[in-house]
């Protein structure tokens, strides 16, 4: 189990190996859920949406603020086929 220090401002910095375990890169976000008994659950934040929204972004039924990159398309498709949230 990792032990992390708390700064005077009440902040905690996650070590690189924990971020890698979560699959979180710099600039991305994490979700924190409060559990009973003073425990928390930490997860990588995933974009909301679904694979159908992704397909509609491709066929023009949904308009995007900016075009998707190939990497974004790959990430969305992988999440959609895996049954997790992902989409435009």
JOURMO-V68121 format. One record per residue. N is the residue number from 0. RES is the residue in one small letter. PHI is phi in degrees with one decimal (999 if undefined). OMEGA is omega in degrees with one decimal (* if undefined). BURIAL is # if it has 24 or more other ideal C-beta (glycine too) atoms within 12 Angstrom, else .. Layout:
BEGIN
n->{N/N}
res->{RES/RES}
phi->{PHI/PHI}
omega->{OMEGA/OMEGA}
burial->{BURIAL/BURIAL}
END
This chain:
BEGIN
n->{0/1/2/3/4/5/6/7/8/9/10/11/12/13/14/15/16/17/18/19/20/21/22/23/24/25/26/27/28/29/30/31/32/33/34/35/36/37/38/39/40/41/42/43/44/45/46/47/48/49/50/51/52/53/54/55/56/57/58/59/60/61/62/63/64/65/66/67/68/69/70/71/72/73/74/75/76/77/78/79/80/81/82/83/84/85/86/87}
res->{x/x/x/x/x/x/x/x/x/x/x/x/x/x/x/x/x/x/x/x/x/x/x/x/x/x/x/x/x/x/x/x/x/x/x/x/x/x/x/x/x/x/x/x/x/x/x/x/x/x/x/x/x/x/x/x/x/x/x/x/x/x/x/x/x/x/x/x/x/x/x/x/x/x/x/x/x/x/x/x/x/x/x/x/x/x/x/x}
phi->{999/-84.3/-117.6/-118.2/-84.3/-110.2/-76.2/-61.2/-84.5/82.0/-102.3/-125.8/-106.0/-81.9/-70.9/-58.2/-66.3/-69.7/-63.9/-64.3/-60.8/-77.1/76.9/-103.6/-108.9/-52.2/91.4/-85.3/-118.7/-123.3/-101.1/-121.7/-116.3/-78.6/-113.3/-61.3/64.3/73.2/-101.1/-131.3/-115.5/-115.3/-138.9/-66.2/-73.5/-117.0/-62.9/-77.9/131.3/-151.6/-65.6/-63.7/-61.1/-62.8/-62.6/-69.0/-66.9/-76.7/-90.4/90.5/-74.7/-123.8/-96.4/-104.4/-70.3/-146.7/-63.9/-77.3/-81.6/-59.1/-62.5/-63.2/-61.7/-62.0/-62.8/-64.9/-63.4/-63.1/-65.9/-65.7/-70.0/-79.2/86.2/-98.3/-65.4/176.4/162.7/-80.6}
omega->{178.9/175.6/-176.2/177.2/177.5/-179.8/177.3/178.6/-180.0/-178.4/177.9/176.9/177.6/179.0/-175.8/-178.4/176.2/178.3/177.7/178.3/178.5/-175.7/-177.3/179.1/177.5/-179.7/177.9/-174.2/173.5/174.7/178.3/179.0/176.7/177.6/177.6/175.4/175.8/178.9/175.4/174.1/-177.6/179.2/171.9/176.9/178.7/-179.8/176.8/179.4/179.6/-176.0/178.4/177.3/177.1/179.7/179.4/174.2/179.6/-176.5/174.7/179.6/175.7/178.5/-179.4/177.5/176.9/179.7/176.1/172.7/176.8/179.6/177.5/177.9/178.8/179.8/-179.4/-179.4/179.7/179.1/-179.7/-179.6/178.6/179.6/177.7/177.6/174.8/178.6/-177.1/*}
burial->{./././././././././././././././././././././././././././././././././././././././././././#/./#/././#/#/#/./#/#/././#/././././././././././#/././././././#/#/#/./#/#/././././#/#/#/#}
END
